[in-house]
C-alpha cells in the first residue's frame, strides 16, 4: 500500500473514532489499532492527533462540497443554484458530527489549524461561486460583474450569520428555530444581492 492509500485509511479510521468517542477521548492508539499501526508508526504519516483531526474535517468538508457542487448543477436558474448551495452549506455546518463534539479548550488549541483548513475550503467555494456567476452572465441572467468579488461577498455574508445557525438558541431554548431564522436571514440577504445583479 502506498503512502497516500495508507493516509486515506488512517483518516477513515480516525473519522470513525472521532465520531464514536469524540475528539478528546480518541487516542492515537485507538486509531492505530484499526489500521494495524502503533503510535510511533502513525507519526510517520501525521505529526499529531490535531493534524489528523483537521485533515478528517477537511476531507469531509471537501467531499461534501463536491457532492453539493454536483447537486446544484441540476438547478438551472442562476439565483436558485446559488441559494441552494448556500442552504446546503449551512445544513452541513450544522450537522457536522465531528465538529459538534469539541470542547472550548480543544477549539482554542485547534484554531490555527482550522484557520488554514478553512482558507483551503473557502478557496474552492469562491472558485465554484465565481464560475457559477460567470455562467449566469453568459446566459444573460445577470449583468457583467467582478465574479470573484461577488463570490467573496456571498461567503462573507454567509459566514457573518453562520454562528447564529451553529450556536444560537432562541428565547425558548430551541436551536432548530434559531437555525431556521438564521438561514432565512442569509437567503434573504443573498437574494437581495443577486436581484441587484439581475439583467433587466
N, C-alpha and C positions, 0 to 999 in steps of 0.2 A: 504494500500500500504506500503511495507517495505521500509527501508531507501535506499537500493540500487536502487529500482524502482523509488523512488522519485528523487534521484540524477540523474538518467538517464533522467527523464522527465525535470529536470531543465537544464541539458546540451543541450537537444534538443531545448528547448525554447530559451536558450542563443545563440545557434548556429544560429537560425533563426534571432534573434535580431541583433547579430554582423554582419551577412551577409547583413541585411537590412539597419541598421543605421551606421555601423562601430563601432569599439571598443570605441572610445572616446565619442560618442553620446549615446551609450547604457547605461541605468541606471539599478540598481538592481530593481527599481520599474517596469521598462519595462518587465524584466524577470519574476518578481514575479506575475505580472498581468496575464501572460499567464498560469502559473501553480497554480494560486489561493493562493499565499503566500505573506505576507507582507515582507518588507525588513528585519525586525528582525528575522522572521522565516527562511529566506534564510541563515542567519548566523549560523543556527544550522547545515546546510549541507556544507556550504563553508565559508571560512574565509573572503573573499572579492571578488570583481569583477575580480581582477587579477588572483586569483586561479580558478575561473570559466572559464575564458578565456583560460588559459593554459590547463585546462582539456578538453575543447572543442577541441582545436588544437590537443592534444594528442589522443583523441578519434577518430577524423577524420583521423589522420595520421595512427593510428593502424588499423582502418577499411580499409584504402587504402592499407596498407601493406598486410593484409590478402587477399584482392582481387587480388593483383599483384602476391602474392605467388601462388595462385591457377592458375592464368593465365599462369605463367611461367612453371608450371608443364606440360602444354600441349606441350611445346617445348622440343624435345628430345635431341638435340645437346647441349653439355655442354657449349660451348662458347656462342652460341646464347641465351641460357637460361639466362646467367649472363648479357649479353649485353641488352637483352630485359628488364630485371629487372632494370638495371641502367637507360635505356631510360625512362621507366615509372616513375621511382623515380624522375628524373629531370622534367618530364612533370607535375607531381603532385606538386612539389615545386613551379613551375612557375605559376600554375593555382589555387593554394590555395586561395580561396576567402577571408577568414578572415585575413590571414597574410598580404595580399596586401593592407589592409585598415589601417595600423598602421602608426602613425606619429613617427618621430625620438624620441620625448620625451617619448612616450609610449614604444618604443623598448628599450630605456635605462632603464626605470622603470621595464620592464618585463624580461630583460636579465637574471637575476639569476634564475627565474622560468623556462624560456625557456631552460637554460643550463641543469637543472635537467630533463626536459621533453625530450630534445634531447638525453641525455645519455640513457634514458629508450628505446627510439626508436632505437638508434644505436645498443644496446644490441640485440634486436630482429633481426636487419638486419645482424649483424655479425653471429649470430647463423644460420640464414637461408642460408647465403652465404657459411658458413663453411660446413653445411650439404650438400649443392649442390656440393661443391668441393669434399667432401668425396664420393658422388655418382659417380662423374666423375672419381675418382681414381679407384673405384670398377669396373667401366665399361671400364677400360683401356684407357680412353680418355686423361688423363693427368698423369704425374708421381707423385709418392708419395711426399707430401709436408706438411708443417705446415699449415693446412687449416685455423686455426684461424688467423694466421699472414697474410696469403694471403687475407683473407676476410677483415681484418682491413686495409690492403694496398689499396684494391679496394675502400673502403669507403673513405679513406684519399684522394685518387686521385680525386674521385668524388666531395668531399667537397671542395678541393682546387680550383676547377674550378666552383663550384656552384654559387658563387657571380656573375660571368660573366653571367650565364644563368638567374639569377634573376634580376640583376640591370644594366647589361651592355647595352649600346646603341651604335650602330656602328656610323661611322663618318657622315652618312646621317640621324641619329636620328631614325633608325629602330631597335627597340628592338627585333623583331622577327628574323631578320637576325643575330643579335648578339647571341641570344639564340641558333640558329641553329649551329653557328660556335662553340660555347662552347660545345654543345652536341657532335659535330664531334670530338672535341679535347679529350673529356672524352672517347668516344668509341674507338678512335684510340689508346690512351694510355693503356686502359684496354685490348684491343685486343693484344697489344704487350706483356703485362704481361702473358696473357693466352696462347699465341703462344709459349712463352718461357717454359711453363709447359707441352706443348703438347707431348704426347708419340710418339717417332719416329718410 
